[in-house]
Amino acid sequence: MDRQPAVYILASRRNGTLYIGVTSDLVARIWQHRQHLVAGFTCAHGTTCLVWYEQHETMDSAITREKRLKKWNRAWKIRLIEQMNPYWNDLWQDICG
């Protein structure tokens, strides 16, 4: 996967704690989360399972989308995840090949 702006959702488990983030390099950023190299929320709550992501043409559009998603209620976020990933599989292998 090439470097490209993306918005992503990590989960601690199915229907568990959710984290929404934005990055210009999805593979590198998710690897950092998985290795607990990112101090803060994801480390404290064990949100390392990539359950949803969306690539964008520009970083501005990715940031705008991230801000909107963070304002959504939990039910909408879960519905978004389950449209792409109904079983909440870890999509790490899909992005790193």
N, CA, C and O atoms as a MOPAC input file, in Angstrom:
PM7 MOZYME 1SCF
protein

 N      0.85200 1    -1.18000 1     0.00000 1
 C      0.00000 1     0.00000 1     0.00000 1
 C      0.89200 1     1.23400 1     0.00000 1
 O      1.77400 1     1.36400 1     0.84800 1
 N      0.66900 1     2.12900 1    -0.93500 1
 C      1.46500 1     3.34800 1    -1.02800 1
 C      1.07200 1     4.32400 1     0.06500 1
 O     -0.00700 1     4.24100 1     0.65200 1
 N      1.98700 1     5.25400 1     0.31800 1
 C      1.68300 1     6.34300 1     1.24800 1
 C      0.53000 1     7.14400 1     0.69400 1
 O      0.58000 1     7.62700 1    -0.43700 1
 N     -0.50100 1     7.28000 1     1.49000 1
 C     -1.68500 1     8.00500 1     1.06000 1
 C     -2.47800 1     8.40000 1     2.29600 1
 O     -2.58700 1     7.60500 1     3.23000 1
 N     -3.03500 1     9.61100 1     2.32900 1
 C     -3.83700 1    10.01700 1     3.48600 1
 C     -4.97800 1     9.03400 1     3.73600 1
 O     -5.61400 1     8.54500 1     2.80200 1
 N     -5.22100 1     8.75900 1     5.00800 1
 C     -6.27600 1     7.81600 1     5.37500 1
 C     -6.83900 1     8.16000 1     6.74500 1
 O     -6.15900 1     8.72700 1     7.60000 1
 N     -8.09700 1     7.80100 1     6.92400 1
 C     -8.76800 1     7.84800 1     8.22200 1
 C     -8.96100 1     6.39500 1     8.62400 1
 O     -9.22000 1     5.54800 1     7.76900 1
 N     -8.84000 1     6.09800 1     9.89900 1
 C     -8.95000 1     4.70600 1    10.33400 1
 C     -9.63400 1     4.61300 1    11.68800 1
 O     -9.66400 1     5.57100 1    12.46000 1
 N    -10.18400 1     3.43000 1    11.95500 1
 C    -10.76700 1     3.14000 1    13.26100 1
 C    -10.10200 1     1.88700 1    13.80100 1
 O    -10.02700 1     0.85800 1    13.13000 1
 N     -9.62300 1     2.00100 1    15.02800 1
 C     -9.07200 1     0.86600 1    15.76500 1
 C    -10.06400 1     0.48300 1    16.85300 1
 O    -10.80200 1     1.32800 1    17.36000 1
 N    -10.07500 1    -0.80200 1    17.21000 1
 C    -10.95000 1    -1.28500 1    18.27300 1
 C    -10.16100 1    -2.19100 1    19.21100 1
 O     -9.16700 1    -2.80200 1    18.81800 1
 N    -10.61600 1    -2.26600 1    20.44400 1
 C     -9.99600 1    -3.17200 1    21.40800 1
 C    -10.49900 1    -4.59600 1    21.17500 1
 O     -9.78000 1    -5.56400 1    21.42500 1
 N    -11.72800 1    -4.71600 1    20.69900 1
 C    -12.37400 1    -5.99000 1    20.36100 1
 C    -13.70200 1    -5.64900 1    19.70500 1
 O    -14.04400 1    -4.47200 1    19.59700 1
 N    -14.45300 1    -6.63900 1    19.26800 1
 C    -15.76100 1    -6.38800 1    18.66800 1
 C    -16.63400 1    -5.63400 1    19.67000 1
 O    -16.78100 1    -6.05200 1    20.81800 1
 N    -17.20400 1    -4.53100 1    19.22500 1
 C    -18.03900 1    -3.65600 1    20.05300 1
 C    -17.30700 1    -3.10000 1    21.27300 1
 O    -17.93800 1    -2.68100 1    22.24400 1
 N    -15.98200 1    -3.09700 1    21.22000 1
 C    -15.19200 1    -2.58000 1    22.33000 1
 C    -14.89400 1    -1.09800 1    22.17700 1
 O    -15.61900 1    -0.36800 1    21.50200 1
 N    -13.83400 1    -0.67800 1    22.80400 1
 C    -13.39500 1     0.70700 1    22.74700 1
 C    -12.93500 1     1.04000 1    21.33600 1
 O    -12.23600 1     0.24800 1    20.70300 1
 N    -13.32700 1     2.21200 1    20.84100 1
 C    -12.97000 1     2.64800 1    19.49400 1
 C    -12.03700 1     3.85100 1    19.54400 1
 O    -12.11100 1     4.68400 1    20.44700 1
 N    -11.16100 1     3.91600 1    18.55500 1
 C    -10.26400 1     5.05900 1    18.38400 1
 C    -10.28100 1     5.44700 1    16.90900 1
 O    -10.13300 1     4.58800 1    16.04000 1
 N    -10.45900 1     6.72300 1    16.62800 1
 C    -10.44400 1     7.22800 1    15.25700 1
 C     -9.20500 1     8.08300 1    15.07300 1
 O     -8.91500 1     8.95800 1    15.88900 1
 N     -8.46700 1     7.82300 1    13.98600 1
 C     -7.25800 1     8.57800 1    13.71500 1
 C     -7.11600 1     8.90700 1    12.24100 1
 O     -7.88500 1     8.43600 1    11.40300 1
 N     -6.11500 1     9.72400 1    11.94000 1
 C     -5.81300 1    10.11900 1    10.56600 1
 C     -4.30200 1    10.05200 1    10.38600 1
 O     -3.54600 1    10.31700 1    11.32100 1
 N     -3.86900 1     9.69900 1     9.19000 1
 C     -2.44200 1     9.55400 1     8.92700 1
 C     -2.14900 1     9.72000 1     7.44600 1
 O     -3.04600 1     9.60900 1     6.60900 1
 N     -0.90600 1     9.98200 1     7.13200 1
 C     -0.48600 1    10.02300 1     5.73100 1
 C      0.14500 1     8.68900 1     5.32500 1
 O      0.42000 1     8.47000 1     4.14600 1
 N      0.37400 1     7.79900 1     6.29300 1
 C      0.99200 1     6.49700 1     6.02100 1
 C      0.31200 1     5.44500 1     6.90200 1
 O      0.73900 1     5.20400 1     8.03100 1
 N     -0.72600 1     4.83500 1     6.39100 1
 C     -1.55700 1     3.92300 1     7.17400 1
 C     -0.76900 1     2.73100 1     7.71100 1
 O     -0.89700 1     2.39400 1     8.88800 1
 N      0.02500 1     2.10300 1     6.89000 1
 C      0.77500 1     0.92600 1     7.33100 1
 C      1.69900 1     1.27700 1     8.49900 1
 O      1.71400 1     0.58100 1     9.51400 1
 N      2.45900 1     2.34100 1     8.35300 1
 C      3.39300 1     2.73400 1     9.41100 1
 C      2.65200 1     3.11100 1    10.69000 1
 O      3.07000 1     2.73600 1    11.78600 1
 N      1.57000 1     3.83800 1    10.55400 1
 C      0.84200 1     4.30300 1    11.73700 1
 C      0.19700 1     3.14400 1    12.48900 1
 O      0.26300 1     3.09700 1    13.71700 1
 N     -0.42200 1     2.21200 1    11.77800 1
 C     -1.05600 1     1.07700 1    12.44700 1
 C      0.01700 1     0.20900 1    13.10100 1
 O     -0.19700 1    -0.30500 1    14.20000 1
 N      1.15900 1     0.03700 1    12.44900 1
 C      2.25800 1    -0.71600 1    13.05100 1
 C      2.68500 1    -0.06800 1    14.37000 1
 O      2.93600 1    -0.76600 1    15.35300 1
 N      2.76700 1     1.25700 1    14.39000 1
 C      3.13300 1     1.96700 1    15.62000 1
 C      2.12200 1     1.68000 1    16.73100 1
 O      2.50700 1     1.42000 1    17.87100 1
 N      0.83000 1     1.72800 1    16.39900 1
 C     -0.19900 1     1.42100 1    17.38900 1
 C     -0.04900 1    -0.01200 1    17.88800 1
 O     -0.11200 1    -0.26100 1    19.09200 1
 N      0.14700 1    -0.94700 1    16.97600 1
 C      0.24100 1    -2.36400 1    17.32800 1
 C      1.46100 1    -2.66300 1    18.20600 1
 O      1.42500 1    -3.57700 1    19.03000 1
 N      2.52800 1    -1.90100 1    18.03100 1
 C      3.74600 1    -2.07700 1    18.82100 1
 C      3.72700 1    -1.23400 1    20.10400 1
 O      4.70000 1    -1.22000 1    20.85700 1
 N      2.62000 1    -0.53600 1    20.34300 1
 C      2.45400 1     0.33600 1    21.51900 1
 C      3.51500 1     1.43600 1    21.56900 1
 O      4.00200 1     1.80400 1    22.63800 1
 N      3.86100 1     1.94900 1    20.39000 1
 C      4.83100 1     3.03900 1    20.29200 1
 C      4.15800 1     4.40100 1    20.37700 1
 O      4.83100 1     5.42600 1    20.48200 1
 N      2.83300 1     4.41200 1    20.33100 1
 C      2.06300 1     5.65100 1    20.39100 1
 C      1.48800 1     5.76200 1    21.80000 1
 O      0.51100 1     5.09300 1    22.13500 1
 N      2.09700 1     6.60500 1    22.61500 1
 C      1.62000 1     6.77500 1    23.98800 1
 C      0.25600 1     7.46000 1    23.97100 1
 O     -0.04000 1     8.25800 1    23.08200 1
 N     -0.54900 1     7.14200 1    24.94300 1
 C     -1.84500 1     7.79800 1    25.05200 1
 C     -3.00400 1     6.82300 1    24.98800 1
 O     -2.92400 1     5.70200 1    25.49000 1
 N     -4.08400 1     7.27000 1    24.36300 1
 C     -5.35200 1     6.55100 1    24.37400 1
 C     -5.23900 1     5.11200 1    23.88100 1
 O     -5.69800 1     4.19100 1    24.55500 1
 N     -4.63300 1     4.91000 1    22.71200 1
 C     -4.60600 1     3.56300 1    22.13600 1
 C     -3.80800 1     2.60000 1    22.99300 1
 O     -4.16600 1     1.42800 1    23.11000 1
 N     -2.75600 1     3.07000 1    23.57800 1
 C     -1.93900 1     2.23500 1    24.45700 1
 C     -2.71400 1     1.91200 1    25.74600 1
 O     -2.73500 1     0.76600 1    26.19400 1
 N     -3.33300 1     2.91100 1    26.31800 1
 C     -4.05700 1     2.73900 1    27.57600 1
 C     -5.27600 1     1.83300 1    27.44200 1
 O     -5.63200 1     1.12000 1    28.38000 1
 N     -5.92100 1     1.86500 1    26.25900 1
 C     -7.16400 1     1.12000 1    26.07400 1
 C     -7.01600 1    -0.11600 1    25.19300 1
 O     -8.00100 1    -0.80500 1    24.92900 1
 N     -5.82200 1    -0.40100 1    24.74500 1
 C     -5.58500 1    -1.60400 1    23.95000 1
 C     -6.30300 1    -1.62800 1    22.61400 1
 O     -6.71800 1    -2.68600 1    22.14300 1
 N     -6.44600 1    -0.47200 1    22.00800 1
 C     -7.10800 1    -0.40200 1    20.70400 1
 C     -6.05800 1    -0.57800 1    19.60600 1
 O     -5.46800 1     0.39300 1    19.13300 1
 N     -5.83800 1    -1.82400 1    19.21500 1
 C     -4.81200 1    -2.12800 1    18.22000 1
 C     -5.35600 1    -2.87500 1    17.00600 1
 O     -4.60200 1    -3.16800 1    16.07800 1
 N     -6.63000 1    -3.18300 1    16.99500 1
 C     -7.23200 1    -3.93900 1    15.89900 1
 C     -7.81000 1    -2.97300 1    14.85900 1
 O     -8.75000 1    -2.23300 1    15.15100 1
 N     -7.25500 1    -2.98200 1    13.66600 1
 C     -7.74900 1    -2.11300 1    12.58400 1
 C     -9.04500 1    -2.70500 1    12.04900 1
 O     -9.03500 1    -3.77300 1    11.43600 1
 N    -10.16800 1    -2.01300 1    12.27900 1
 C    -11.47200 1    -2.55200 1    11.86200 1
 C    -12.09300 1    -1.78500 1    10.69400 1
 O    -13.04800 1    -2.26200 1    10.08100 1
 N    -11.55900 1    -0.59800 1    10.38100 1
 C    -12.10700 1     0.20000 1     9.27700 1
 C    -11.05100 1     1.21200 1     8.85900 1
 O    -10.29300 1     1.72000 1     9.68600 1
 N    -11.01400 1     1.49800 1     7.55400 1
 C    -10.17000 1     2.59000 1     7.06800 1
 C    -10.73700 1     3.10100 1     5.75200 1
 O    -11.50100 1     2.42200 1     5.06700 1
 N    -10.33700 1     4.31400 1     5.42900 1
 C    -10.80900 1     4.97100 1     4.21400 1
 C     -9.67100 1     5.84500 1     3.70200 1
 O     -9.15900 1     6.69500 1     4.43100 1
 N     -9.28200 1     5.63900 1     2.46600 1
 C     -8.20700 1     6.43700 1     1.88100 1
 C     -8.76300 1     7.70500 1     1.24400 1
 O     -9.90600 1     7.74000 1     0.78900 1
 N     -7.92700 1     8.74800 1     1.21900 1
 C     -8.33700 1    10.05000 1     0.69400 1
 C     -7.28600 1    10.57500 1    -0.27700 1
 O     -6.12000 1    10.18100 1    -0.23700 1
 N     -7.72600 1    11.45800 1    -1.13300 1
 C     -6.82200 1    12.08400 1    -2.10200 1
 C     -5.89200 1    13.09900 1    -1.44600 1
 O     -4.72900 1    13.22300 1    -1.82800 1
 N     -6.41100 1    13.82100 1    -0.45700 1
 C     -5.61400 1    14.85900 1     0.20400 1
 C     -5.68600 1    14.70700 1     1.71400 1
 O     -6.63300 1    14.13200 1     2.25100 1
 N     -4.67800 1    15.22800 1     2.38500 1
 C     -4.66800 1    15.20100 1     3.84200 1
 C     -5.78700 1    16.06500 1     4.40000 1
 O     -6.37900 1    15.72600 1     5.42500 1
 N     -6.08300 1    17.18000 1     3.73600 1
 C     -7.17400 1    18.05100 1     4.18700 1
 C     -8.50400 1    17.30700 1     4.22100 1
 O     -9.26300 1    17.43400 1     5.18100 1
 N     -8.78900 1    16.52700 1     3.17100 1
 C    -10.06600 1    15.79800 1     3.15600 1
 C    -10.07900 1    14.69800 1     4.21100 1
 O    -11.12700 1    14.41700 1     4.79300 1
 N     -8.93900 1    14.07600 1     4.46500 1
 C     -8.85600 1    13.04200 1     5.50400 1
 C     -9.08500 1    13.65400 1     6.88500 1
 O     -9.80400 1    13.08300 1     7.70500 1
 N     -8.48500 1    14.79900 1     7.14200 1
 C     -8.65200 1    15.46900 1     8.43800 1
 C    -10.09800 1    15.90000 1     8.63900 1
 O    -10.64600 1    15.75300 1     9.73200 1
 N    -10.70900 1    16.42500 1     7.60000 1
 C    -12.11400 1    16.82500 1     7.68300 1
 C    -12.99600 1    15.63100 1     8.01800 1
 O    -13.87300 1    15.72400 1     8.87700 1
 N    -12.76400 1    14.50800 1     7.33900 1
 C    -13.53700 1    13.28800 1     7.59300 1
 C    -13.32000 1    12.78000 1     9.02000 1
 O    -14.27500 1    12.38300 1     9.68800 1
 N    -12.07500 1    12.79000 1     9.48500 1
 C    -11.78900 1    12.34800 1    10.85200 1
 C    -12.55800 1    13.19500 1    11.87000 1
 O    -13.15500 1    12.65900 1    12.80300 1
 N    -12.54000 1    14.49600 1    11.69000 1
 C    -13.24300 1    15.38100 1    12.62700 1
 C    -14.74100 1    15.10100 1    12.63600 1
 O    -15.37400 1    15.11400 1    13.69200 1
 N    -15.30800 1    14.84900 1    11.45600 1
 C    -16.74300 1    14.53000 1    11.37700 1
 C    -17.05400 1    13.21600 1    12.08000 1
 O    -18.00900 1    13.12500 1    12.85100 1
 N    -16.23600 1    12.19300 1    11.80800 1
 C    -16.47700 1    10.88100 1    12.41600 1
 C    -16.38600 1    10.93500 1    13.93600 1
 O    -17.14600 1    10.25600 1    14.62600 1
 N    -15.47700 1    11.72600 1    14.45400 1
 C    -15.32400 1    11.82700 1    15.90800 1
 C    -16.57000 1    12.41300 1    16.56600 1
 O    -16.81100 1    12.18000 1    17.75100 1
 N    -17.35700 1    13.16400 1    15.81600 1
 C    -18.59000 1    13.75300 1    16.35400 1
 C    -19.78000 1    12.80700 1    16.26800 1
 O    -20.81000 1    13.04600 1    16.89900 1
 N    -19.64600 1    11.73600 1    15.49000 1
 C    -20.74300 1    10.77700 1    15.32400 1
 C    -21.02400 1    10.05200 1    16.63800 1
 O    -20.14200 1     9.89700 1    17.48300 1
 N    -22.28300 1     9.61100 1    16.78800 1
 C    -22.57400 1     8.79000 1    17.95800 1
 C    -22.05900 1     7.36900 1    17.71900 1
 O    -21.76400 1     6.98600 1    16.58600 1
 N    -21.96000 1     6.61900 1    18.76800 1
 C    -21.36100 1     5.28100 1    18.70800 1
 C    -22.08800 1     4.35200 1    17.73600 1
 O    -21.43800 1     3.60600 1    17.00300 1
 N    -23.39700 1     4.38300 1    17.71400 1
 C    -24.17400 1     3.50200 1    16.82700 1
 C    -23.82400 1     3.75500 1    15.36100 1
 O    -23.72800 1     2.80600 1    14.58200 1
 N    -23.63400 1     5.00400 1    14.97800 1
 C    -23.27100 1     5.32500 1    13.59100 1
 C    -21.88500 1     4.78400 1    13.26400 1
 O    -21.65600 1     4.26900 1    12.17000 1
 N    -20.96100 1     4.90000 1    14.21600 1
 C    -19.60300 1     4.38700 1    14.00000 1
 C    -19.62700 1     2.86400 1    13.82700 1
 O    -18.95400 1     2.32200 1    12.95000 1
 N    -20.38900 1     2.19800 1    14.65100 1
 C    -20.48800 1     0.73600 1    14.55400 1
 C    -21.10100 1     0.33700 1    13.22100 1
 O    -20.64100 1    -0.61300 1    12.58700 1
 N    -22.11900 1     1.04200 1    12.79500 1
 C    -22.74500 1     0.75200 1    11.49200 1
 C    -21.73400 1     0.95300 1    10.35600 1
 O    -21.69300 1     0.15500 1     9.42000 1
 N    -20.92800 1     2.00200 1    10.43100 1
 C    -19.90400 1     2.26300 1     9.42000 1
 C    -18.89500 1     1.10500 1     9.37100 1
 O    -18.55100 1     0.61700 1     8.29500 1
 N    -18.43400 1     0.68200 1    10.52800 1
 C    -17.49100 1    -0.44500 1    10.59500 1
 C    -18.11600 1    -1.68600 1     9.97800 1
 O    -17.49100 1    -2.35200 1     9.15300 1
 N    -19.34100 1    -1.99900 1    10.37100 1
 C    -19.96700 1    -3.24500 1     9.94300 1
 C    -20.36600 1    -3.25100 1     8.47100 1
 O    -20.56400 1    -4.32200 1     7.89800 1
 N    -20.49000 1    -2.08300 1     7.84700 1
 C    -20.72300 1    -2.03900 1     6.40100 1
 C    -19.50300 1    -2.54900 1     5.64900 1
 O    -19.64100 1    -3.22400 1     4.62900 1
 N    -18.31000 1    -2.23200 1     6.14300 1
 C    -17.06500 1    -2.64700 1     5.49700 1
 C    -16.56900 1    -3.98200 1     6.05100 1
 O    -15.98400 1    -4.78300 1     5.32200 1
 N    -16.80100 1    -4.21200 1     7.31900 1
 C    -16.17000 1    -5.31000 1     8.03300 1
 C    -17.16500 1    -5.90600 1     9.04300 1
 O    -17.02400 1    -5.68700 1    10.24600 1
 N    -18.16200 1    -6.65000 1     8.56600 1
 C    -19.24500 1    -7.11100 1     9.43900 1
 C    -18.80600 1    -7.99000 1    10.60800 1
 O    -19.50400 1    -8.05000 1    11.62100 1
 N    -17.68300 1    -8.66400 1    10.49300 1
 C    -17.21900 1    -9.54400 1    11.56700 1
 C    -16.11100 1    -8.93100 1    12.41400 1
 O    -15.53800 1    -9.59700 1    13.27600 1
 N    -15.81500 1    -7.66600 1    12.16600 1
 C    -14.80100 1    -6.93400 1    12.92100 1
 C    -13.44800 1    -7.63000 1    12.82900 1
 O    -12.70700 1    -7.68000 1    13.81100 1
 N    -13.12200 1    -8.16800 1    11.65600 1
 C    -11.81700 1    -8.77200 1    11.46000 1
 C    -10.73400 1    -7.71000 1    11.53300 1
 O    -10.97100 1    -6.54800 1    11.20400 1
 N     -9.54900 1    -8.10900 1    11.96300 1
 C     -8.40700 1    -7.20000 1    11.96500 1
 C     -7.92600 1    -7.07000 1    10.52600 1
 O     -7.52700 1    -8.06000 1     9.91200 1
 N     -7.96100 1    -5.86700 1     9.99100 1
 C     -7.61200 1    -5.61100 1     8.59100 1
 C     -6.12200 1    -5.36600 1     8.38400 1
 O     -5.70400 1    -4.96900 1     7.29700 1
 N     -5.32800 1    -5.59600 1     9.40800 1
 C     -3.88600 1    -5.36400 1     9.32100 1
 C     -3.27700 1    -6.09700 1     8.12500 1
 O     -2.52700 1    -5.49700 1     7.35600 1
 N     -3.58300 1    -7.36700 1     7.95800 1
 C     -3.01500 1    -8.14100 1     6.85300 1
 C     -3.45300 1    -7.58100 1     5.48500 1
 O     -2.71400 1    -7.67600 1     4.50400 1
 N     -4.63100 1    -7.01400 1     5.43600 1
 C     -5.12400 1    -6.42900 1     4.17300 1
 C     -4.27800 1    -5.24100 1     3.73900 1
 O     -4.08900 1    -5.01800 1     2.54300 1
 N     -3.77200 1    -4.48300 1     4.69000 1
 C     -3.02800 1    -3.27600 1     4.31100 1
 C     -1.52900 1    -3.49600 1     4.21000 1
 O     -0.84300 1    -2.77000 1     3.49100 1
 N     -1.01100 1    -4.49700 1     4.92600 1
 C      0.44900 1    -4.67800 1     4.89400 1
 C      0.88100 1    -5.76000 1     3.93000 1
 O      2.07100 1    -5.90600 1     3.65100 1
 N     -0.08000 1    -6.52600 1     3.41600 1
 C      0.22400 1    -7.53500 1     2.41200 1
 C      0.90100 1    -8.68800 1     2.99300 1
 O      1.22900 1    -9.63500 1     2.27900 1

